[in-house]
Amino acid sequence: MIQLENLCRHFEVGNQIVRALDEVTLEINKKEYLSIMGVSGSGKSTLLNILGLLDTPTSGDYVLSGINTSKMNDDEMAHIRSTKIGFIFQSFHLIPRLTAAENVEIPMVLSGLNSKERKERADNALARVSLTDRADHRPEQLSGGQRQRVAIARSIVMEPDVLLADEPTGNLDSASSKEIIKLIEELNKGGLTLMLVTHDVEMGSRSDRLIELLDGKIINDKKN
């Protein structure tokens, strides 16, 4: 489903070149559950940003479902990003003045879906994360775990193929963290390809496969 071939991402810092990703070659199968680990600065977030089409490689190829995204223009990448990829972030990124349902509707508004379809999809997505009774609540009226559930509902409302999670429990207490991990693992079992960036060794060990990065290179790729 995902193929990375000799992927590089370099940045210029002053008169130096920083190799955030350095000749990364990787294949990820459909419905796989993959965790990505490494120390700060190892390239985890850069890799996730490229997988999510939020950034482009300096060189190399990124093929998603048979499409070489490295050759796409901005509009083509935006379309793939909105229809095939879901994002979960540590900081939720909810809009404070909007209700839970309205936050979930945002990707559909951007995609031009009509209000009737938006409401139906938002209701279904909130039901999948057990938040139907909080649809009219604003973020300030929700707990941290509930806010992350809203963010997850928003990430799956367009029915993506891939779910990218960047430290999704980083702002949660231990009880809420367990609930959120259980939820996204259930989504993976339901057919979503799941890629999770984490510093938590225990969380990384839950995945089917663990990738470890150091200095922009894959130093370990193993089955759990």
N, C-alpha and C positions, 0 to 999 in steps of 0.2 A: 504493500500500500504506500509506504514512504521509503524512498531511496535517496540517500545522500552520498555523493561521490566527490571525494577530494575537496570538501567544502572548506573554504577559508573566509575569515572575516578579520580584516586588518584595520586598525585605526592609527592615525597620525597624532602623536602627542609631542608637541614641540618638534624636535628634529628626529624623534624616534618612532619606529613602527612597533605597535603593540599587536601581537597576534592573538586575538581573543579566541579565534578558532583556527586550527592549523591542520589542514589536510584530514578532515573528519569524513570517514566513510562508514555508513550505517544503513541497515535495512530493518524496517519495522513492519510487522505483519498486521493485517486487519484484526481488530478486536484484542490486540495485545495490550498488556498492562505493564508499562515500563516506568521505572523511576530513574531519575538523573541526579547524581550526587557529586559533590566536590567542594573544596574549600572556596572561600570568597575569591573571586577573580579567576576561577578555573575555566569559565566559559559557559556555565549553566544557563544563565539568563540570556546570553547572546544566542545560544543554540535554540532556546525556546522562542525567542523573538523571530528568528529566521523560520522556524517551523510554523509559527503563527502568521507569517508574511507581514510582520511588523517591521522587519528589517530585511535587507537583501545581502547576499554574500558578496565578498570581493571577487571570489572566483569559485569554480566548482558548480555542481548541479544539485538541485533539490527537486525531485520528482514526486508529486502527490497524485495518487490514483491515475498514474499514467501520463500526467501533465507536467511538463518541465516548467516549473514556476520561475526559474531563473531567467527565462526569456519573456516573461510577461511585463506589460506596462502597468501603471498604477491602477487604472480602472479594472483591468482583468484581475489583478491581485485583490482589490477591494471586493470584487464579486465572489471570488473563492473564499476569502476570509469571512464574508458574511453568511455564506451558505454551507460551508463544509467544516468550519473550525469554530469550536467554542472555547472561551477563555474563563478561567477562574483565577482571581488574584488574591493576594494576602489582604489587601486593603478594601476589598469589596467593590469600590468605585460605584456606589449607588448615588443617585441625585437626591439630596435631602428633601427638596420640596415635592417630590413625586411619591405616590403611594407604591407599595410593593408591586401591584399589578402594572402600574404605569412604568416602573423601572424595567419590568420584564418585557414590556411592549417596545422598548427603544429599538432593538435590532430590527423589528418588523416595521416600525415607522421609517427607518432608514432604507429598508428594502421596498417600501411602497405598498405594503399590504393594506387592504381596506380595514376599517374599524371593526367590522363584524368578525373577520378572520383573526384579527389581532386579539380580540377579547376571548375568542374560543381557545386560541393557542395559549394565551397567558393563563387562562383558567386551568387548562390541562397541565401546563408546566408547573404551576404552583401546587396543583394536586399531587404531582409526582414527588414533590419535596415536602409534602404534608404541611402546606401553609395556606390552604384555602381560607381558613378563618382569619388570616392576617392580610388578605389581599388589599384592604383599604387602609392599612396602617403605613405611616411614613417610617423611614429608617430609624429616626430618633425614638420611635415607639416599639422598636424591636430589640431583642438581645443580639449579641454578637453572632451566636450560632444561627439565629433566624435571618440576620442580614446576609450571612454567607449562603443560606438556603435560597434567598431571593436571587443572589448573584448566580447561583447554580441554575436556578430556573431560567434566568435570562440567557445563560450560556447554552442551554439545550433547546430553547424555544424555536430555533430555526432548524432543528433536527440535524445537527452536524454529524460528520463521520468521525471527527477527531476532537478530543477534549484535552486541552492543555491547562494544567494546574500549577501555578507558581506559588509554592509555600502556602497552600490553601488554608492551613490551620494555624498559621503563624501568629494571628491576633486573637486566638481562641483559648479558652480554658480547656483542661484535659477532657472533661465530660463532653463539651461541645465538639472538640477535635475528633473524638471517637465517633460521634454521630455523623460528622461531615465525611470522614473517611469511609465509613460504612455506606453512606449514600453514594459517593462517587464510584465506589467499587461495585455497587449494584448497577449503576449506569454502564460500567464496563461489561458486566455480565450480560446486560441487555443488548450489547452489540457495539458500544462505542469503543474506539481505540483510545486508551488513556495514557497520557504522558505526564508524570508528576515530578516537579523539581522540589527537592527537600534537603534540609540539613539533618533531619531526624533519622538516625540509623534504623531505629525500630520501624518507622514508617517505610523507609526504603526497602526493608526486608520483606514487606508484605506483597510487593509486586512480583509478577512472574519473572521479571528480568531487571537487572540492575546495571546501569551504565555509570562509570566513574570517570570524571574529567580532571585533568591537571594541566595547567598552562595551555589550554585550548586543544589538548589531545585526549583521545580515549585511552585510558590506561587499564581499564577493566571492563569487560562485557560478559556477564555471567547470568545463568539461570538461578533463580532463588528456589 
